[in-house]
Amino acid sequence: MQLLFAVQPLAAAEQLITAVFSPDHGNPGHHTFINTTPVAGYCLILPGQCAANGFSSVNFPVDFDASQGLDPLEALADRRKTAYMLIPSNFRNVTLTHDQTGQTSQVQWRISGFGGRYILSSGTWHGHLWGSAWVTAPSPCTYGGVGSGNATFYDYFWKVPQNATTACVKMPRVQIPAPFRYRNMNISYELHTPNPLGMEMGTYSGSITYGIGPGQDFDFGDIMLPSDDHITFNFKLTVNHLLRLEFAPGAQRAVLQPAQGWQGWLESGRTAPALFANHDFKVSSSGRFKVYLECQYGYAQTCGIRTSAQPQLTAGVDIHLTLPAGIAVESSGQPARRVPLLTGASNAVVFNTLSSQFDRKATLHYVVQSGSAEQMIKYPGSTFTGTATIIFDAHI
């Protein structure tokens, strides 16, 4: 007779951590992610305790069952045979990747506390079971808030200091028979997020996996057996950037003329003048964006204008952009003052928003240099025209 046994590996438990950044018109200095992970566990039951002690909790969806009862003499000989809890409390880097562009960023996070419910096989007075009250966290763990329960279970939460290397252990005073269980497990954490102003708009995702069991990241001793041997924390950071431009009516038409007007130039009798026009507009932004030109008539790397009287002649129009303080040229870090714009996305100028901007003044400057103007005035009465499209693109 041949017997076949199929052994199914434990599936990894999962928990999602989410945070969102959106610019706030009422608070332009707001440059941080807001944690949007739903609260669960201890802080859902006792929110006042968590607020007072400065943390929030989420599910740790793993159960633990004792393989045997807890014996005081065995615990003295081997602390791993009692309520033994070693928690990974050091900061770890997690790489997040933009779901569409592949841009990467990092968060730092650590487990800062844990709690749950222990369940007894029969009712008793909890103070009779342990060497010290369960609510009093054993070193290196520290108090995380009040405990509560009834004769058969006890809810609690303990904090864990950063980089703790030893387990938090509760020693039994009496025999605690099986079944002895941990349920409703939950953790608190610290999450350090990057500056969202340097990130692309969209969603960034990443994950980190911890082992559970003897000798693993989460080590609950030798007799408390986990329902899963791994847990994966999935991270989702959403960046909602703002890029809005507001132009006055008629801004689609720029009339180029000498600084003192055509009449002033005629009266001066000087050589051909440079021609100018400016357009003021309002810009609101919170992230990186690029700007470039698309032209009806190209001239070198900028746009041009032509007249029907001489279609072979193209006069170049230099187009520059000035943006408010708080927006800088990425390549140099310098303020965006009369930055030349060029044709084509490959020649785009990338700008960084250093602090969120709302309805701030910006200017487009148009200039025909005197050399081109000298050719234009050879055709008096002619009108030179051309279309220049200025592209503001938040998708870098």
Backbone torsions as a table, in degrees:
resi	resn	phi	psi	omega
1	MET	NA	133.8	179.2
2	GLN	-113.2	125.5	179.7
3	LEU	-105.5	132.5	178.8
4	LEU	-114.6	130.7	178.6
5	PHE	-118.9	131.0	176.1
6	ALA	-102.3	117.1	-179.9
7	VAL	-100.9	118.0	-180.0
8	GLN	-92.4	123.3	176.8
9	PRO	-67.6	151.1	177.3
10	LEU	-65.9	138.3	177.6
11	ALA	-83.4	146.7	-179.7
12	ALA	-74.4	132.8	172.9
13	ALA	-72.9	157.0	-178.2
14	GLU	-136.0	150.5	174.8
15	GLN	-145.5	131.1	-177.7
16	LEU	-95.1	133.1	175.6
17	ILE	-115.4	124.9	-176.1
18	THR	-126.5	149.5	175.2
19	ALA	-152.2	151.7	-174.5
20	VAL	-135.0	139.3	168.5
21	PHE	-115.8	129.8	171.2
22	SER	-137.9	134.2	178.9
23	PRO	-63.2	147.7	-175.4
24	ASP	-120.5	110.9	-178.6
25	HIS	-58.5	-33.8	-179.5
26	GLY	-79.3	-10.0	-178.6
27	ASN	-144.4	76.6	-176.0
28	PRO	-59.7	-22.0	179.2
29	GLY	-82.0	3.3	179.6
30	HIS	-76.1	110.5	-177.1
31	HIS	-132.2	36.1	-177.8
32	THR	-130.5	156.1	174.2
33	PHE	-76.1	147.9	173.6
34	ILE	-104.0	125.5	179.9
35	ASN	-69.8	122.8	-178.8
36	THR	-114.2	14.0	179.0
37	THR	-68.6	126.9	179.8
38	PRO	-60.1	136.6	177.9
39	VAL	-72.9	141.1	178.1
40	ALA	-146.5	170.2	174.7
41	GLY	72.0	-137.2	-172.4
42	TYR	-56.8	-43.7	-175.8
43	CYS	-73.1	-18.3	173.0
44	LEU	-77.2	-34.2	179.6
45	ILE	-79.2	-42.3	-175.8
46	LEU	-129.6	69.3	-176.3
47	PRO	-61.5	-31.6	179.9
48	GLY	-63.7	-37.5	178.0
49	GLN	-65.1	-40.5	-179.3
50	CYS	-68.9	-40.2	177.6
51	ALA	-63.1	-41.0	-179.2
52	ALA	-68.1	-31.0	-176.5
53	ASN	-104.1	5.2	169.6
54	GLY	71.6	44.4	176.0
55	PHE	-153.0	169.1	174.7
56	SER	-134.7	151.4	-175.5
57	SER	-119.1	151.2	174.9
58	VAL	-131.7	166.0	-178.0
59	ASN	-65.1	143.9	166.6
60	PHE	-119.6	87.5	-164.8
61	PRO	-75.7	60.1	178.6
62	VAL	-134.1	133.9	175.4
63	ASP	-101.9	154.6	177.2
64	PHE	-130.2	136.0	178.1
65	ASP	-128.3	135.3	179.8
66	ALA	-73.6	134.4	177.5
67	SER	-78.7	-12.6	178.7
68	GLN	-158.6	169.8	175.4
69	GLY	-69.5	162.3	178.0
70	LEU	-92.0	126.4	-176.3
71	ASP	-117.1	128.4	-177.7
72	PRO	-58.7	-39.9	-177.8
73	LEU	-69.9	-41.8	176.7
74	GLU	-63.4	-38.4	-179.5
75	ALA	-64.5	-38.5	177.9
76	LEU	-64.4	-37.7	-179.9
77	ALA	-76.0	-30.8	-176.6
78	ASP	-150.9	105.1	-176.1
79	ARG	-66.0	-15.6	177.9
80	ARG	-72.9	-7.1	179.8
81	LYS	-104.8	34.9	174.4
82	THR	-142.7	-155.4	179.0
83	ALA	-78.6	84.9	-173.0
84	TYR	-109.8	126.5	-175.0
85	MET	-140.1	107.4	176.0
86	LEU	-109.0	118.2	-172.0
87	ILE	-114.5	133.7	178.5
88	PRO	-73.7	105.3	-172.5
89	SER	-110.8	8.1	177.8
90	ASN	-83.9	152.8	176.8
91	PHE	-69.0	140.6	175.9
92	ARG	-130.7	145.2	177.7
93	ASN	-86.4	137.4	176.1
94	VAL	-124.9	121.6	178.6
95	THR	-84.2	127.9	177.0
96	LEU	-111.0	142.8	-176.8
97	THR	-121.6	133.8	177.0
98	HIS	-62.0	130.2	-172.4
99	ASP	-63.4	-23.2	-176.8
100	GLN	-112.3	-43.6	-172.6
101	THR	-92.9	-19.7	-177.8
102	GLY	84.2	-1.0	175.6
103	GLN	-60.4	141.6	-178.1
104	THR	-112.3	154.5	174.7
105	SER	-149.5	168.8	-177.4
106	GLN	-127.7	144.9	166.5
107	VAL	-116.6	154.2	173.1
108	GLN	-114.4	135.4	-179.6
109	TRP	-148.8	158.1	175.8
110	ARG	-149.5	155.8	172.3
111	ILE	-78.6	124.2	-174.9
112	SER	-112.3	-4.7	179.0
113	GLY	-177.7	166.9	178.0
114	PHE	-154.1	160.1	178.5
115	GLY	-165.3	-170.6	-179.6
116	GLY	159.8	-147.5	-178.0
117	ARG	-137.2	127.9	168.3
118	TYR	-98.7	144.0	-175.0
119	ILE	-123.5	131.3	-179.8
120	LEU	-96.3	163.2	177.5
121	SER	-75.8	-22.2	178.5
122	SER	-154.5	161.8	-175.2
123	GLY	-72.2	147.7	178.2
124	THR	-163.4	179.2	173.0
125	TRP	-90.7	118.9	-172.7
126	HIS	-62.7	-33.1	180.0
127	GLY	-65.0	-16.3	179.1
128	HIS	-81.1	-17.5	-168.8
129	LEU	-85.4	-34.1	-165.2
130	TRP	-119.4	158.0	179.9
131	GLY	-62.4	-30.2	172.0
132	SER	-140.4	159.4	-178.5
133	ALA	-54.2	137.5	-176.4
134	TRP	-58.5	-32.8	-179.3
135	VAL	-64.8	-23.1	176.2
136	THR	-82.1	104.4	-173.7
137	ALA	-67.4	134.1	176.5
138	PRO	-74.9	143.4	178.2
139	SER	-59.3	141.2	8.1
140	PRO	-86.7	0.8	177.4
141	CYS	-67.7	158.2	179.8
142	THR	-131.2	166.2	-176.6
143	TYR	-57.5	133.3	178.7
144	GLY	-117.9	-5.4	-179.1
145	GLY	145.1	171.0	-175.6
146	VAL	-64.6	153.9	173.1
147	GLY	-100.6	162.7	178.9
148	SER	-156.2	161.2	178.4
149	GLY	167.1	-160.1	174.1
150	ASN	-137.5	-159.6	-173.5
151	ALA	-66.6	-22.1	-174.6
152	THR	-113.0	-9.9	178.3
153	PHE	-145.2	162.9	-179.4
154	TYR	-145.1	126.2	177.5
155	ASP	-99.3	142.6	-174.4
156	TYR	-156.6	170.7	171.0
157	PHE	-153.0	133.4	178.3
158	TRP	-122.1	143.0	172.4
159	LYS	-88.9	153.8	179.4
160	VAL	-124.7	123.6	-179.9
161	PRO	-68.6	156.1	179.4
162	GLN	-61.4	137.1	176.1
163	ASN	62.7	29.3	174.1
164	ALA	-64.6	134.8	-177.2
165	THR	-114.5	-5.0	179.4
166	THR	-116.9	158.1	-176.4
167	ALA	-79.8	155.1	170.5
168	CYS	-94.0	120.7	-169.7
169	VAL	-128.0	130.9	172.4
170	LYS	-106.7	127.0	-178.4
171	MET	-96.6	131.7	178.6
172	PRO	-76.5	144.6	174.7
173	ARG	-92.1	-24.8	-176.9
174	VAL	-134.7	171.0	173.8
175	GLN	-64.7	130.2	174.7
176	ILE	-116.7	103.8	-172.6
177	PRO	-72.6	154.3	170.1
178	ALA	-74.1	152.7	0.9
179	PRO	-77.8	135.3	172.7
180	PHE	-123.1	127.0	-168.4
181	ARG	-133.4	153.7	165.5
182	TYR	-112.2	128.2	178.4
183	ARG	-133.7	169.5	177.2
184	ASN	53.7	40.5	-177.5
185	MET	-68.4	143.1	178.3
186	ASN	-151.9	161.3	-178.1
187	ILE	-132.3	160.8	163.6
188	SER	-112.6	165.1	-175.5
189	TYR	-154.5	160.2	168.7
190	GLU	-108.5	135.2	-178.7
191	LEU	-130.3	118.2	176.6
192	HIS	-104.7	116.0	-176.8
193	THR	-103.7	155.8	179.6
194	PRO	-74.1	172.4	175.2
195	ASN	-72.1	115.8	-175.6
196	PRO	-67.9	-18.4	-178.9
197	LEU	-66.4	-22.4	177.6
198	GLY	-94.9	7.8	-177.8
199	MET	-108.8	152.3	177.3
200	GLU	-74.5	152.5	176.4
201	MET	-66.6	139.3	179.6
202	GLY	133.8	-160.3	-174.9
203	THR	-114.2	133.1	176.3
204	TYR	-110.7	135.1	-177.4
205	SER	-130.2	148.5	176.2
206	GLY	-169.9	175.2	-177.2
207	SER	-154.2	161.8	173.4
208	ILE	-140.8	139.7	-176.6
209	THR	-118.5	136.2	176.6
210	TYR	-115.9	143.7	172.0
211	GLY	-82.2	150.2	179.6
212	ILE	-127.9	130.4	178.8
213	GLY	134.5	177.2	-179.2
214	PRO	-54.7	126.4	179.1
215	GLY	79.1	0.9	-178.5
216	GLN	-97.0	-174.8	-178.0
217	ASP	-59.1	-52.4	173.9
218	PHE	-96.3	104.6	-174.7
219	ASP	-113.6	110.2	-178.8
220	PHE	-105.4	30.2	175.9
221	GLY	84.6	-169.8	-171.9
222	ASP	-95.9	-13.3	-177.2
223	ILE	-112.6	-13.1	177.8
224	MET	-93.2	105.2	-172.2
225	LEU	-93.4	128.2	-176.7
226	PRO	-82.2	154.1	175.8
227	SER	-78.3	-17.8	176.8
228	ASP	-137.7	148.2	-179.2
229	ASP	-99.4	0.0	175.2
230	HIS	-147.1	154.5	169.5
231	ILE	-134.9	136.3	179.5
232	THR	-114.3	127.0	173.8
233	PHE	-99.5	116.9	178.9
234	ASN	-97.2	135.3	-178.2
235	PHE	-113.6	138.5	174.9
236	LYS	-136.6	112.1	176.5
237	LEU	-108.7	127.5	-178.8
238	THR	-111.2	126.9	179.7
239	VAL	-110.3	117.8	177.4
240	ASN	-110.0	95.0	-178.9
241	HIS	-87.8	160.9	177.8
242	LEU	-115.6	131.2	168.1
243	LEU	-143.5	107.6	-177.0
244	ARG	-135.5	134.6	178.4
245	LEU	-119.8	137.9	178.1
246	GLU	-129.2	116.8	178.9
247	PHE	-108.2	148.5	176.4
248	ALA	-72.0	155.2	176.3
249	PRO	-55.5	138.6	179.8
250	GLY	86.5	0.2	-177.1
251	ALA	-70.2	-10.1	179.3
252	GLN	-74.8	-4.7	-178.0
253	ARG	-123.4	123.3	178.4
254	ALA	-113.0	124.0	178.9
255	VAL	-100.9	114.7	-176.7
256	LEU	-91.4	131.1	-179.8
257	GLN	-155.4	166.0	177.6
258	PRO	-61.6	161.2	-176.3
259	ALA	-59.1	-36.5	178.8
260	GLN	-97.4	13.2	-177.3
261	GLY	83.1	164.1	-177.1
262	TRP	-66.4	-37.7	-179.8
263	GLN	-64.3	-40.4	178.1
264	GLY	-64.0	-36.4	178.6
265	TRP	-69.2	-42.2	179.7
266	LEU	-60.5	-39.1	-179.1
267	GLU	-72.0	-26.8	-178.2
268	SER	-76.3	-27.8	-179.8
269	GLY	68.5	16.4	-178.1
270	ARG	-82.5	175.3	177.8
271	THR	-66.2	176.1	-174.7
272	ALA	-54.5	133.2	-177.3
273	PRO	-89.7	162.6	164.2
274	ALA	-76.4	152.1	-179.3
275	LEU	-113.1	142.4	-172.5
276	PHE	-134.4	154.9	166.5
277	ALA	-158.6	147.2	177.3
278	ASN	-128.5	146.9	171.7
279	HIS	-127.2	116.4	171.3
280	ASP	-86.0	144.4	175.5
281	PHE	-151.1	174.2	178.4
282	LYS	-108.6	137.9	178.4
283	VAL	-124.8	141.0	171.3
284	SER	-126.7	130.2	-178.0
285	SER	-155.1	157.8	176.8
286	SER	-139.2	-0.7	-175.9
287	GLY	-140.6	-164.4	177.0
288	ARG	-81.1	147.1	173.3
289	PHE	-154.9	160.9	179.8
290	LYS	-121.8	154.7	-177.9
291	VAL	-134.3	136.0	177.2
292	TYR	-155.0	175.2	-175.3
293	LEU	-111.5	149.4	163.2
294	GLU	-126.3	133.0	-167.4
295	CYS	-123.7	142.7	169.8
296	GLN	-68.6	-44.7	176.6
297	TYR	-123.0	121.8	178.2
298	GLY	-84.6	147.9	175.7
299	TYR	-145.9	109.4	-171.8
300	ALA	53.7	-121.9	179.5
301	GLN	-109.4	20.5	176.9
302	THR	-129.5	-167.4	-177.9
303	CYS	-98.2	165.2	-179.3
304	GLY	-135.3	169.5	175.2
305	ILE	-128.6	151.5	-177.5
306	ARG	-135.9	163.6	173.5
307	THR	-119.4	146.9	178.9
308	SER	-65.6	-23.2	-179.6
309	ALA	-69.9	-25.8	-179.4
310	GLN	-147.1	76.0	-173.4
311	PRO	-65.3	-15.5	179.0
312	GLN	-79.7	-17.0	-177.7
313	LEU	-90.7	122.9	175.7
314	THR	-118.9	126.1	175.6
315	ALA	-98.3	128.2	-178.5
316	GLY	-75.9	142.1	176.0
317	VAL	-118.9	111.4	175.7
318	ASP	-77.3	130.8	-179.2
319	ILE	-119.1	123.4	-178.6
320	HIS	-121.0	157.0	-177.4
321	LEU	-128.5	130.3	172.0
322	THR	-115.0	127.9	-179.4
323	LEU	-117.7	161.0	-176.0
324	PRO	-68.0	160.2	172.1
325	ALA	-57.2	140.3	-173.3
326	GLY	104.9	-8.8	172.5
327	ILE	-124.8	126.4	-175.3
328	ALA	-125.5	159.1	173.0
329	VAL	-72.3	125.3	-174.4
330	GLU	-62.6	-42.3	-173.1
331	SER	-66.1	-29.9	-175.9
332	SER	-115.7	-20.4	-174.6
333	GLY	76.4	4.5	-177.7
334	GLN	-83.5	156.1	175.6
335	PRO	-57.8	150.2	-177.8
336	ALA	-85.9	86.3	-179.8
337	ARG	-120.1	113.9	179.8
338	ARG	48.3	53.6	-179.8
339	VAL	-78.9	123.3	179.0
340	PRO	-64.5	136.2	175.8
341	LEU	-105.4	142.0	-176.5
342	LEU	-121.8	166.1	-178.0
343	THR	-81.7	143.5	172.9
344	GLY	90.7	141.6	-179.7
345	ALA	-61.8	-29.8	-179.2
346	SER	-68.9	-19.0	178.5
347	ASN	-105.6	16.0	-176.4
348	ALA	-63.8	146.6	172.1
349	VAL	-93.8	128.6	-179.5
350	VAL	-98.2	133.6	-179.8
351	PHE	-116.5	144.5	175.4
352	ASN	-107.7	131.2	171.8
353	THR	-87.4	112.0	-176.4
354	LEU	-81.5	-29.8	173.7
355	SER	-147.9	142.0	-173.3
356	SER	-55.0	135.9	-178.2
357	GLN	-114.5	137.7	179.0
358	PHE	-133.9	117.4	174.5
359	ASP	53.8	48.0	-179.7
360	ARG	-98.5	149.6	-178.4
361	LYS	-70.8	136.8	173.6
362	ALA	-138.3	164.5	-175.8
363	THR	-142.0	137.5	167.3
364	LEU	-101.5	129.3	-178.9
365	HIS	-111.9	130.3	178.6
366	TYR	-116.6	131.8	-177.7
367	VAL	-138.9	129.2	165.9
368	VAL	-104.2	116.4	-177.9
369	GLN	-66.1	157.1	-174.0
370	SER	-60.5	-31.0	179.2
371	GLY	-61.7	-42.3	176.9
372	SER	-71.7	-38.4	179.7
373	ALA	-62.2	-33.5	178.9
374	GLU	-61.1	-37.3	176.7
375	GLN	-71.5	-36.4	-177.3
376	MET	-65.5	-39.9	-174.9
377	ILE	-73.0	-4.6	173.1
378	LYS	-73.0	-9.9	-178.9
379	TYR	-122.4	68.9	-177.0
380	PRO	-60.1	143.4	-179.1
381	GLY	84.6	-8.2	-179.4
382	SER	-83.0	154.1	175.5
383	THR	-114.7	122.7	177.2
384	PHE	-96.6	128.1	-178.7
385	THR	-136.8	161.9	175.6
386	GLY	179.6	157.3	-178.1
387	THR	-107.9	130.2	173.4
388	ALA	-121.3	125.3	177.0
389	THR	-106.5	123.3	-179.2
390	ILE	-99.2	116.8	-176.1
391	ILE	-97.5	119.1	169.4
392	PHE	-102.8	116.5	-171.9
393	ASP	-125.4	117.3	179.6
394	ALA	-82.1	-8.9	179.1
395	HIS	-94.8	94.5	-174.5
396	ILE	-74.4	NA	NA
